[in-house]
């Protein structure tokens, strides 16, 4: 089954355009910049996968495969940072959690750079890539990634339930729904489609297009409030871009 890079190219183009749109517009800079950064990391993986699988540049496959893992490693801590920035509590614990994840991520990335056999083989099929990871480092990487994603889900869900600020609750809702929208379909796909075995990282990044759409909605809501502060007092249920869609 020959690989076709069209999905990766389309997804990366959309995510890069959305990131530029987020960076250039109004809104609280720490929120739109973090959101834009997540979009760029997502796009970065898509570009690397297209280069790896379509042979668009002359580079060792193992290096590009490791680069793909290093790129998406920054997504969990950056997602947690976005949740921390939207979190209703005055406590800095969520910020500290995201900072700790950044430090752990930096260590993992350095380890992957040093361990040249982190990915022993990559096989590209249709629109996704399968990776063989024979080292124990991959188990550590997987635990790190799962911790980050579960943290995003749990903290954003809790924030939505306890937040008294309708504005922050609405924005947290986008993170929660976006996370669910790409995590659950990815797990189901890998579980029910045999050919998708060992392709979870690639499949998750493709389904993360759904996360990107919710992040675009988040920036759109933030931009509306920046342009019209009076909207902050409008009940959540009357806003067409609400968390429930």
N, C-alpha and C positions, 0 to 999 in steps of 0.2 A: 504494500500500500504506500504509494509515493506521498511524501509530505508536500503540502501546499501552504506557503507562507501567507496567503491572503488574509486569513483570520488574524494572525499576529500583526500584520501590517495595518489592517483596519483598526484593530483595538489600540495599538500603540499611537496611531494618528489621532484617534478620538481622545485618548488620555492626555497626550501632549497638548492638544488644542485646549482641553478643559483646564489643564494646569496653567497654561499661559493666561487664559481667560480669568482664572481665579487670582493669579498674581497681580494682574493689571487693574482689577476692579476695586470698589470700595468694600468696607467691612472691617472688622477687627483683624488687624494684620497677623497676629499670632495664630488666629484660627484659619484664615484663608491661606497663609503660607504653609502651615502644617498640612492642610488638606491638599494643596498643590503639590507638596513634596511626596505625599502618598501616591498621587496620580503619576508622578514622574518615576517613582520606583516600579509601579505596575507596568508602565510603558517600557522601562528599561529591560525588564524581563522579556517582554514580547519581542523587542528588537534583538536581544541576545539569542533567543530561541530561533528567530528567523535566520540570523546569521549562521547559527550552528547547524540547523537542519537543511537550509537551502544552499549552503556552501557559498554564500555571497562574498565572503572574504577568506583569504588563506590564513587560517589560524588553527592551532591544534585543538581538536574537538574536546579533549579533556580540560584544556584551559577555559574554553567558552562555557562548558558545562559547569565548571567550578565558579566561574564569574556569574552565571545565572543564579546559583545558590547564594553567592555572596550578596548579590543585588537584592533579592527578596528577603534576605535575613533582616534587613532594616525595616521591613513593613510592620512586624508586631510592636517594636518599641515606639515607632512613629504613630501607629494607631492608638496605642495606649497614651501617648502624649496628647493626642487630639481629645481623647476621652477625658483626660485630666484637665485640659483647658476648658472643657464644657461642664465639668463636674460641679454639682451644687454645693458640696461640702467645702468648708473653709480649710479643712485639713489638707496638708501637702503630701499625704501618704500616697495618693495615686501618682502625683508627680515623681515622688521618690521611687516608686515601683517602675515607672517608665524609664527613669534615669539608670536604675540598676539593670534594666533590660538592655539599654544602650551599651553599658559597659560589658555585659555578657556577650552581646552581639559583636562588639569590637574584638573580643578575645576569640570568638568563634571564627570570624572572618580571617583574622591573623593565622589561626590554626589551619583553616582551609587553604590559605595561600601556601603554607608550609607543607601541607600534606597533599602531594601531587596525585595520589591515587584515591582521593576522596570520591571521585566519580571514575569508575573503571571502564564504563561503557555507556553510551547514549544511543538510543534507537528512535528514529523519528518516524511516526506513523500518521498519515492523514493530516491532522492539524495539531498534534501534540507530540511530546517527547517522553520517552521512558528512560529512566536512569538506573544504573546499577551502582549501589553504594555499599561496598564490602567492609567498610571500616566502622569501628565503634564510635567514631566521631559523628557519624550520621545519626546514631541513636541519640547522642547528646543534642545534636541539631534539631532532631524531631521533637524532643522533649521541650527544648527552648521554644520552638515554634508553637507547639500545642499550648504551652503555658501562656504565651502571648495572645493567641486567638481566644482561648477560654477567658482570659482576663478581659479582653475587649468585650466579649459577649456578656459576662457576668457584671462587670462594672457599669457598662452602658445600660443594661437592663435594670440594675438597681437604681442607677441615677434617674432613669425615666420614672420609676415608681415613687421616689422620695422627693424629687425636685419640685419646689413650689413655684419656680420661675417658668412660666409657660414657654418663654423663648428658648431657654436652655433645654427644657424637656423636649421641645420640638426638634432641636438640633441633635440632641443625644439619640432621639428616635431614628434619625437618618443613619447614624453609625450602627445602631443595633440592627435595623432592618437590612442595611447593606451587608453587614457581617453575616447574618443568617442567610441572605440571598445567595452568597457565594460559597459558604462553608457547607451547608446541607446538600445542595445539588452535587458538589464535588465528591462528598463521601458516598452518596448514593450511586453516582456514576462509576466510581472505582469498585464499589461492592457488587454491582450487577452486570458490568461489562467486562468480560475476561481480558480483552485486549488492553484495557486501561490499567491493568495491574502494574505497579511500580511507576505509574505516571501521575500520581497525586499532585506533586508540585506543579507540573505543567497544567493539569486540568484545573487546579485551584486558581492559577493565574489567569486562565481563560474565563472561568466563571466570575473572576474578580471584576470583569466588565460590569457586572450588576452592582458591585460595590461602588465602582466609579460613577455609575448613574446616580446612586443615592448621595455620593459626595458632591456631585454637581448640583443636586437638589439642595443639599446643605448650604453650599456657597450661594445659591440663588436666594434662599431664605435669608441668609445673613446679609446679602446685598440689599434685599428689599428693606430690611430694617435700617440699614445704614443710610439709604436714600430717603426713607420715610420713617423716622423714629416713632411717630405716632402709632405705627402698626404694632408696636410692642404691647399695647394695651388691648389689642383685638383678641377675643377669645380664640383659642386654638382651633376649635371646631369650625370656625368660619373662614379659615385660611386654606386656599385650594391646594397649597403645596405641603400640607401637613404630613406628619409621620405615617399616617395610615394611607396616604395617597389620595 
